[in-house]
């Protein structure tokens, strides 16, 4: 039986550690794949090896993206920025995108995909980041009728958690909106119109994988796409 291997781009801590929440690892494993956390190396041979070796790529949550990537100065409300992670993920995404292999973005991962494809972000919005525990879902997302995510979940509305203070401003060319927050109309999910499987969500479905199939179905669809390479 073929083993599906998924590469995860993770958080680079100030003390030099590379970290990723076990929620991500658990979600990928329970969906039938093997997760591997990547080393944030910038050399071309390493990135080429990663893109040839892995069946799919997941861009996880974490720090804010340097607004220089979308032509803006840093605002006073910008959170932590990790330039090394930005550089690595920019190179990794460009190479992984060219392979046509499946890509899944979570929270920062969705924002990074939009920025690396030429879009921009609002650097801060008030009142959208919850204080409740991660598995608790605090607001509704309306899913677009013609979106990939709605077809995967078989629903028009879902409940999600919210741990972000930035949102998409200008949507990059080639991306399509899959869902918006019911209250504010913020973009909460996107897919690429010509890529075989490029899906991203603004919330953290990995945190309630065992509590709702609206979470597990996202990861299972991603792993199934990885299995078709």
Buried (B, 14 or more C-beta within 10 A) or exposed (E): EEEBBBBBBBBBEEEEEBEBBEBBBBBBBBBBBEBBBBEBBEEEEBBEEBBEEBBBBBBBBBBBBBBEBBEBEEEEEBEEBBEEBBBBBBBBBEBBBEBEBBBBBBBBBBBBBBBBBBBBBBBBBEEBEBEEEBBBBBBBBBBBEEBBBBEBBEBEEBBBBBBBBBBBBEBBEBBBBBBBBBEEEBBBBBBBEEBEBBBBBBBBBBBBBEEBEBBBBBBBBBBBBBBEB
